[in-house]
Amino acid sequence: MKTATLTIRLDKDLDRLLTKASKKSRKNRSEIAREALKRQLRLEQFEELRKRIMPFAEARGLLTDEDIFSQIS
């Protein structure tokens, strides 16, 4: 698997939180950063899909998450 390198600057607070999370989880800082970036990108992808689907859901009377959950449970 070919990988790429990304260099980012962290302020002191974020650096401290990352170090603390690394020690607590016993994962290295890069692994935590990769997982966080992956989660954020997937969340943004989900939100974009949700925006595209909402007009279709609204046309069927599904206006809230609760409306959708009631249909699938």
C-alpha positions as CSV (number, residue, x, y, z in Angstrom):
1,M,0.0,0.0,0.0
2,K,1.4,3.3,-1.0
3,T,1.2,6.0,1.6
4,A,1.5,9.8,1.6
5,T,2.8,12.1,4.3
6,L,0.9,15.1,5.7
7,T,2.5,17.6,8.0
8,I,0.2,19.7,10.2
9,R,0.7,22.3,12.8
10,L,-1.0,21.8,16.2
11,D,-1.6,24.5,18.8
12,K,-0.4,23.6,22.3
13,D,-3.9,22.5,23.5
14,L,-4.5,20.2,20.6
15,D,-1.0,18.8,20.9
16,R,-1.6,18.1,24.6
17,L,-5.0,16.4,23.9
18,L,-3.5,14.3,21.2
19,T,-0.6,13.2,23.5
20,K,-3.1,12.4,26.3
21,A,-5.3,10.4,23.9
22,S,-2.2,8.5,22.6
23,K,-1.1,7.5,26.1
24,K,-4.6,6.5,27.1
25,S,-5.4,4.4,24.0
26,R,-1.8,3.1,23.6
27,K,-2.0,4.2,19.9
28,N,0.5,6.4,18.3
29,R,-0.3,10.0,17.5
30,S,-0.4,9.4,13.8
31,E,-2.9,6.5,14.1
32,I,-5.2,8.7,16.2
33,A,-4.9,11.6,13.7
34,R,-5.7,9.2,10.8
35,E,-8.7,7.8,12.6
36,A,-10.0,11.3,13.4
37,L,-9.5,12.6,9.9
38,K,-11.2,9.5,8.5
39,R,-14.2,10.0,10.9
40,Q,-14.4,13.7,9.9
41,L,-14.3,13.0,6.2
42,R,-17.0,10.3,6.5
43,L,-19.2,12.6,8.6
44,E,-18.9,15.3,5.9
45,Q,-19.8,12.7,3.2
46,F,-22.8,11.5,5.3
47,E,-24.0,15.1,5.7
48,E,-23.7,15.8,2.0
49,L,-25.7,12.6,1.2
50,R,-28.3,13.6,3.7
51,K,-28.7,17.0,2.1
52,R,-29.2,15.4,-1.3
53,I,-31.8,12.9,0.0
54,M,-33.8,15.2,2.2
55,P,-36.1,16.5,-0.5
56,F,-37.1,13.0,-1.3
57,A,-37.7,12.1,2.3
58,E,-39.7,15.3,2.9
59,A,-41.9,14.5,-0.1
60,R,-42.8,11.3,1.7
61,G,-43.5,13.1,5.0
62,L,-40.2,12.1,6.7
63,L,-39.1,15.3,8.3
64,T,-37.1,14.2,11.3
65,D,-34.7,11.4,12.3
66,E,-37.5,10.1,14.5
67,D,-39.8,9.8,11.5
68,I,-37.2,7.7,9.7
69,F,-36.5,5.5,12.8
70,S,-40.2,4.9,13.2
71,Q,-40.3,3.5,9.6
72,I,-37.4,1.2,10.0
73,S,-38.1,-0.2,13.5
